[in-house]
Amino acid sequence: MGLPSALDFSGKRVVVTGAASGIGAATAALFGELGADVVGLDVADGSLDLRSPEGIDAAVTALAGTPIWALVNCAGVPQTAGGSTVMTVNFLGTRYLTEALVPQIVAGGAVATVASLAGQGWPEHLDQLGELLATQAFDDGLAWVLANVEAMDDPYFFSKEAVILWTRRRARGLRHEHGIRMSTVSPGPVESPMMPAFREAMDENILEWTAQQSIGRMARPDEMALPLVFLCAPGASYVSGIDLVAGAGFKCDLDEGLVDFSGRAM
């Protein structure tokens, strides 16, 4: 039996950043199984450096001439990379790459970006996030980051908040002007190659507690791949502007006051 048309990516080019490991690798593999022509980009092989406009421009130039169905932004770095690098890679570079590739993304296609359960506090920082989102050029955004990063409680959290709010605000324009859908996936704790760095930068007890409260374990990278693929699928043509929280119900339980805080180490 062939693939259902809703999940058939045959003949469709999909670009996945951060494709060398973790969620990016799992997502690229799943797209391949569904027939997509997958282009994986990663700093590990020198094909993409989100820290510089020049590095991003080089990647975009290499992709020139071929229509793209979907861009999936999985590349990111943890707190241990340093605040300005975290903000540059996770938000500024991701935004720059996305906007640079928009002209190549076909109508009906999609952009899906990895955010985080850690970014769910965005409504509490609208003024500060708004200042960042108001910057248009990469250099202007970097100047804002350098002037404000020291005051951030956690640049990783803030970078993911920025990704979520940027997507919410940009999705309408992409949809109406280009016919492109745009959404995010916010994973809970994922047992990926980045997890040791998260354990180093954060309270490991909180990470484990969150996992236990959600479903009793951390997620696997492949469990984040399917939500990302879904957002880009032909059959998800009426889905845009959402943040799909893939945290095994943790945020829902938190919102409903059902989370048990008694075992949380303080």
C-alpha positions as CSV (number, residue, x, y, z in Angstrom):
1,M,0.0,0.0,0.0
2,G,1.2,3.5,-0.7
3,L,1.3,6.4,1.7
4,P,-1.9,8.2,2.4
5,S,-1.9,11.5,0.5
6,A,-2.1,13.4,3.8
7,L,1.4,12.3,4.7
8,D,2.9,11.8,1.2
9,F,5.9,14.0,0.7
10,S,7.0,12.3,-2.6
11,G,8.6,14.9,-4.9
12,K,8.6,17.5,-2.1
13,R,11.9,19.1,-1.0
14,V,12.2,19.5,2.8
15,V,15.0,21.5,4.5
16,V,15.8,20.4,8.1
17,T,18.3,22.4,10.2
18,G,20.1,20.7,13.1
19,A,19.8,17.5,11.1
20,A,23.0,15.8,12.4
21,S,21.6,14.7,15.7
22,G,18.7,14.6,18.1
23,I,15.3,15.9,17.0
24,G,16.7,17.2,13.7
25,A,18.1,13.8,12.7
26,A,14.9,12.0,13.7
27,T,12.8,14.5,11.8
28,A,15.0,14.2,8.7
29,A,14.8,10.4,8.8
30,L,11.0,10.4,9.1
31,F,10.6,12.8,6.2
32,G,12.8,10.5,4.2
33,E,10.6,7.5,5.0
34,L,7.6,9.5,3.8
35,G,9.2,10.1,0.4
36,A,10.6,13.7,0.8
37,D,13.8,14.9,-0.8
38,V,15.5,15.9,2.4
39,V,18.2,18.5,2.7
40,G,19.8,18.4,6.1
41,L,21.8,21.4,7.3
42,D,24.0,21.5,10.4
43,V,27.0,23.3,11.8
44,A,28.6,19.9,12.3
45,D,29.2,19.4,8.6
46,G,29.7,23.1,7.8
47,S,26.5,23.4,5.8
48,L,24.9,26.0,8.1
49,D,26.2,28.4,10.7
50,L,23.3,30.3,12.3
51,R,25.7,32.5,14.1
52,S,26.4,34.7,11.1
53,P,24.4,36.2,8.2
54,E,27.3,35.2,5.9
55,G,27.0,31.6,6.9
56,I,23.3,31.6,6.4
57,D,23.6,33.3,3.1
58,A,25.9,30.6,1.9
59,A,23.4,27.9,2.9
60,V,20.6,29.8,1.1
61,T,22.8,30.2,-2.0
62,A,23.4,26.4,-2.1
63,L,19.7,25.8,-2.0
64,A,18.9,28.3,-4.8
65,G,16.9,27.1,-7.8
66,T,14.8,24.3,-6.3
67,P,11.4,24.9,-4.8
68,I,11.0,24.0,-1.2
69,W,7.9,22.5,0.4
70,A,8.9,22.9,4.0
71,L,11.5,24.3,6.3
72,V,11.9,22.7,9.7
73,N,14.1,24.7,12.1
74,C,15.5,22.2,14.6
75,A,18.9,23.7,15.1
76,G,19.6,25.2,18.5
77,V,22.0,25.4,21.4
78,P,21.6,25.1,25.2
79,Q,22.6,27.6,27.9
80,T,26.2,26.3,28.1
81,A,26.9,28.0,24.7
82,G,26.6,31.4,26.4
83,G,23.7,33.9,26.4
84,S,24.5,35.8,23.2
85,T,25.2,32.7,21.2
86,V,22.0,31.1,22.5
87,M,19.9,34.1,21.4
88,T,21.8,34.3,18.1
89,V,21.4,30.7,17.1
90,N,18.0,29.9,18.5
91,F,16.2,33.1,17.4
92,L,18.2,35.6,15.3
93,G,19.8,33.1,12.9
94,T,16.6,31.0,12.7
95,R,14.6,34.1,11.8
96,Y,17.1,35.2,9.3
97,L,17.3,31.8,7.6
98,T,13.5,31.5,7.5
99,E,12.9,34.9,5.9
100,A,15.7,34.3,3.4
101,L,14.1,31.0,2.3
102,V,10.5,32.3,2.1
103,P,10.7,33.1,-1.6
104,Q,11.6,29.5,-2.4
105,I,8.9,27.9,-0.3
106,V,5.9,27.0,-2.4
107,A,2.3,28.0,-1.7
108,G,0.8,25.3,0.4
109,G,4.1,24.6,2.1
110,A,5.1,25.2,5.7
111,V,7.6,26.4,8.2
112,A,7.8,24.5,11.5
113,T,10.2,25.5,14.3
114,V,11.3,23.8,17.5
115,A,10.4,25.9,20.5
116,S,10.2,24.5,24.0
117,L,8.1,23.9,27.0
118,A,10.6,26.3,28.5
119,G,9.2,29.1,26.3
120,Q,5.7,29.0,27.6
121,G,6.3,32.1,29.7
122,W,6.2,34.4,26.7
123,P,3.0,36.2,27.7
124,E,4.8,37.5,30.8
125,H,7.5,39.2,28.7
126,L,5.6,40.8,25.8
127,D,7.2,44.2,26.1
128,Q,10.7,42.9,26.1
129,L,10.0,40.4,23.4
130,G,8.2,43.0,21.3
131,E,11.4,45.1,21.3
132,L,13.4,42.2,20.0
133,L,10.8,41.3,17.4
134,A,10.7,44.9,16.2
135,T,14.3,44.6,15.0
136,Q,14.4,43.8,11.3
137,A,18.0,43.3,10.4
138,F,20.2,40.6,11.9
139,D,22.7,43.2,13.2
140,D,20.0,45.3,14.8
141,G,18.7,42.2,16.6
142,L,22.2,41.3,17.7
143,A,22.8,44.8,19.1
144,W,19.5,44.4,21.1
145,V,20.6,41.0,22.4
146,L,24.1,42.3,23.4
147,A,22.5,45.2,25.3
148,N,19.9,43.1,27.1
149,V,21.2,39.5,27.5
150,E,22.7,40.0,30.9
151,A,19.3,41.0,32.3
152,M,17.6,37.8,31.1
153,D,16.8,35.3,33.7
154,D,17.6,32.5,31.3
155,P,18.6,33.3,27.6
156,Y,17.5,29.8,26.5
157,F,14.0,30.3,27.9
158,F,13.8,33.8,26.4
159,S,15.0,32.6,23.0
160,K,12.3,30.0,22.8
161,E,9.7,32.6,24.0
162,A,10.9,34.8,21.1
163,V,10.5,31.9,18.7
164,I,6.9,31.3,19.8
165,L,5.8,34.9,19.7
166,W,7.6,35.6,16.4
167,T,5.8,32.6,14.9
168,R,2.4,33.8,16.2
169,R,2.9,37.2,14.8
170,R,4.5,36.2,11.5
171,A,2.1,33.4,10.6
172,R,-0.7,35.6,9.3
173,G,1.6,37.5,6.9
174,L,3.1,34.3,5.5
175,R,-0.3,32.7,5.1
176,H,-1.9,35.7,3.3
177,E,1.0,36.9,1.3
178,H,2.7,33.6,0.4
179,G,0.3,30.8,1.1
180,I,2.8,29.3,3.6
181,R,1.8,27.9,7.0
182,M,3.9,28.5,10.0
183,S,3.8,26.9,13.5
184,T,6.0,25.7,16.3
185,V,6.4,22.5,18.4
186,S,7.3,22.9,22.1
187,P,8.8,19.7,23.4
188,G,9.1,18.8,27.0
189,P,12.4,17.3,28.2
190,V,13.9,15.2,25.5
191,E,16.7,12.6,26.0
192,S,18.8,14.0,23.2
193,P,22.5,14.8,22.8
194,M,21.8,18.2,24.2
195,M,20.4,16.9,27.5
196,P,23.8,16.6,29.3
197,A,24.3,20.4,28.7
198,F,20.8,21.1,30.0
199,R,21.6,19.0,33.1
200,E,24.7,21.1,33.6
201,A,23.0,24.4,33.1
202,M,19.7,23.7,34.9
203,D,18.6,22.0,38.1
204,E,18.6,18.3,37.1
205,N,16.0,17.6,39.7
206,I,13.6,20.0,37.9
207,L,14.2,18.3,34.6
208,E,13.5,14.8,36.1
209,W,10.5,16.1,38.1
210,T,9.0,17.6,34.9
211,A,9.5,14.3,33.1
212,Q,7.9,12.3,36.0
213,Q,5.0,14.6,36.2
214,S,4.3,14.4,32.5
215,I,4.4,10.7,31.6
216,G,7.1,9.2,33.9
217,R,10.0,9.6,31.5
218,M,11.7,12.0,29.1
219,A,10.7,12.1,25.5
220,R,12.7,10.5,22.7
221,P,13.7,12.6,19.6
222,D,11.5,10.5,17.3
223,E,8.5,11.5,19.4
224,M,9.1,15.1,18.5
225,A,9.7,14.2,14.8
226,L,6.1,13.3,14.1
227,P,4.5,16.5,15.4
228,L,7.0,18.5,13.2
229,V,6.2,16.4,10.2
230,F,2.5,16.7,10.8
231,L,2.7,20.5,10.8
232,C,4.3,20.4,7.4
233,A,2.1,17.6,5.9
234,P,-0.1,18.2,2.9
235,G,-3.0,17.0,5.0
236,A,-2.4,19.7,7.6
237,S,-3.3,22.4,5.1
238,Y,-5.7,24.1,7.6
239,V,-3.2,24.2,10.5
240,S,-1.2,27.3,11.0
241,G,-0.1,29.8,13.7
242,I,-0.2,27.2,16.5
243,D,2.3,26.2,19.2
244,L,1.9,22.4,19.5
245,V,3.0,21.6,23.0
246,A,4.4,18.1,23.0
247,G,5.0,17.7,26.7
248,A,2.9,14.6,27.4
249,G,0.2,16.7,29.0
250,F,2.4,18.6,31.5
251,K,1.3,22.1,30.5
252,C,-2.3,21.1,30.5
253,D,-1.9,19.6,34.0
254,L,-0.1,22.7,35.1
255,D,-2.9,25.0,33.8
256,E,-5.5,22.9,35.5
257,G,-3.7,22.8,38.8
258,L,-3.2,19.1,38.7
259,V,0.6,19.0,39.0
260,D,1.9,17.5,42.2
261,F,4.6,19.9,43.6
262,S,5.2,18.0,46.8
263,G,8.1,16.0,45.4
264,R,9.8,18.9,43.7
265,A,13.2,19.6,45.1
266,M,13.6,23.3,46.1
